Amino acid sequence: MIAAVNASVGLEVNNLRVQFGAFVAVEDTSFAVQPGESFGIVGESGSGKSTVLRAICGLNARTSGEVRLIGEGALPAPGDKAFRRRVQMVFQDPYGSLHPRQTVDRILAEPLAIHGIADAEARIERALDEVGLSDGFRFRFPHQLSGGQRQRIAIARALILEPQILLLDEPTSALDASVQAEVLNLLEQLRRERGLSFIMVSHDLAVVTHLCERLMVMQRGRTVELLSAEDLAASRVRDDYTKALMLASKGFTRR
Ligand SMILES: Nc1ncnc2c1ncn2[C@@H]1O[C@H](COP(=O)(O)OP(=O)(O)OP(=O)(O)O)[C@@H](O)[C@H]1O
């Protein structure tokens, strides 16, 4: 396993607003994720959670507001190639996000080629090892993997550039309960070992509180409240919408 080589880096979002045509999907959204922190974004479908993650990566066309890294030393701005290397995204549906006609080997080599990194062999081997898959998986296609294995490959692809922040968009929602727990535990282990910061989106409070220390609740593109996982577990919740989400999340318990 690799120890964290760089100090942890966090991220701040100020007054984010994202518009699709006349529709405002996200507005007045501000939050800060401290270096090494695990931060969750929850809300029902369509509340704007994924749009916030995509905005951080610069993937939405009409976006205003500020996104910046926080931590020691000179840090790259969004739009810089170095920012994209430090901030990596893991998508909800690994079947959709992994190229169906590429072997694992090529899937993992691609980001290295884009960023001009030479020691592909060693990095691929290490990334597979870190997500608990042996070298024997290197030449399989996505359809030759289980759902949990596909998600592990998607995580390995995100890790291969040694980022400092992972943006996780419903990383376990396509998996059944036991595999979901395995992948969440793997993510938590990687976060601790690498000193990563996480921003994780989910509609499921049980999943978010398994992994996150603080969270933001969103409804119709706006922040309902910011609270700690402890507050949530102790039902120190102000807003009725958050209370309704708690009721809807069966099996919601603090880890
Ligand atoms: N490219 C786009 N063009 C137009 N509207 C969009 C686009 N992307 C998202 N939206 C709209 O913005 C709103 C927020 O979408 P978003 O995907 O961020 O929600 P979400 O909370 O992540 O939902 P889910 O949990 O279902 O993924 C939705 O009403 C969606 O239809």
The ligand as an SDF file (V2000), in Angstrom:
LIG
                    3D

 31 33  0  0  0  0  0  0  0  0999 V2000
  -27.3620   18.5110  -18.9340 N   0  0  0  0  0  0  0  0  0  0  0  0
  -28.5470   18.8520  -18.4110 C   0  0  0  0  0  0  0  0  0  0  0  0
  -29.4580   19.5330  -19.1360 N   0  0  0  0  0  0  0  0  0  0  0  0
  -30.6500   19.9060  -18.6110 C   0  0  0  0  0  0  0  0  0  0  0  0
  -31.0240   19.6470  -17.3430 N   0  0  0  0  0  0  0  0  0  0  0  0
  -30.1670   18.9520  -16.5760 C   0  0  0  0  0  0  0  0  0  0  0  0
  -28.8920   18.5150  -17.0570 C   0  0  0  0  0  0  0  0  0  0  0  0
  -28.2510   17.8640  -16.0530 N   0  0  0  0  0  0  0  0  0  0  0  0
  -29.0970   17.8740  -15.0080 C   0  0  0  0  0  0  0  0  0  0  0  0
  -30.2370   18.5440  -15.3100 N   0  0  0  0  0  0  0  0  0  0  0  0
  -31.3710   18.7720  -14.4020 C   0  0  0  0  0  0  0  0  0  0  0  0
  -30.8770   19.3800  -13.2250 O   0  0  0  0  0  0  0  0  0  0  0  0
  -31.5490   18.8680  -12.0790 C   0  0  0  0  0  0  0  0  0  0  0  0
  -30.5550   18.2940  -11.1000 C   0  0  0  0  0  0  0  0  0  0  0  0
  -29.9910   17.1240  -11.6690 O   0  0  0  0  0  0  0  0  0  0  0  0
  -28.9090   16.2510  -10.8930 P   0  0  0  0  0  0  0  0  0  0  0  0
  -28.4900   15.1420  -11.7870 O   0  0  0  0  0  0  0  0  0  0  0  0
  -27.8620   17.1370  -10.3660 O   0  0  0  0  0  0  0  0  0  0  0  0
  -29.7780   15.6790   -9.6730 O   0  0  0  0  0  0  0  0  0  0  0  0
  -29.3850   14.6080   -8.5780 P   0  0  0  0  0  0  0  0  0  0  0  0
  -29.7790   15.1740   -7.2750 O   0  0  0  0  0  0  0  0  0  0  0  0
  -27.9710   14.1990   -8.7600 O   0  0  0  0  0  0  0  0  0  0  0  0
  -30.3700   13.4130   -8.9730 O   0  0  0  0  0  0  0  0  0  0  0  0
  -30.1340   11.8070   -8.9680 P   0  0  0  0  0  0  0  0  0  0  0  0
  -30.0450   11.4190   -7.5060 O   0  0  0  0  0  0  0  0  0  0  0  0
  -31.3750   11.2880   -9.6140 O   0  0  0  0  0  0  0  0  0  0  0  0
  -28.8900   11.5260   -9.7400 O   0  0  0  0  0  0  0  0  0  0  0  0
  -32.5740   17.8470  -12.6030 C   0  0  0  0  0  0  0  0  0  0  0  0
  -33.8230   18.4660  -12.6880 O   0  0  0  0  0  0  0  0  0  0  0  0
  -32.0330   17.4830  -13.9660 C   0  0  0  0  0  0  0  0  0  0  0  0
  -33.0780   17.1220  -14.8580 O   0  0  0  0  0  0  0  0  0  0  0  0
  1  2  1  0
  2  3  1  0
  2  7  2  0
  3  4  2  0
  4  5  1  0
  5  6  2  0
  6  7  1  0
  6 10  1  0
  7  8  1  0
  8  9  2  0
  9 10  1  0
 10 11  1  0
 11 12  1  0
 11 30  1  0
 12 13  1  0
 13 14  1  0
 13 28  1  0
 14 15  1  0
 15 16  1  0
 16 17  2  0
 16 18  1  0
 16 19  1  0
 19 20  1  0
 20 21  2  0
 20 22  1  0
 20 23  1  0
 23 24  1  0
 24 25  2  0
 24 26  1  0
 24 27  1  0
 28 29  1  0
 28 30  1  0
 30 31  1  0
M  END
$$$$
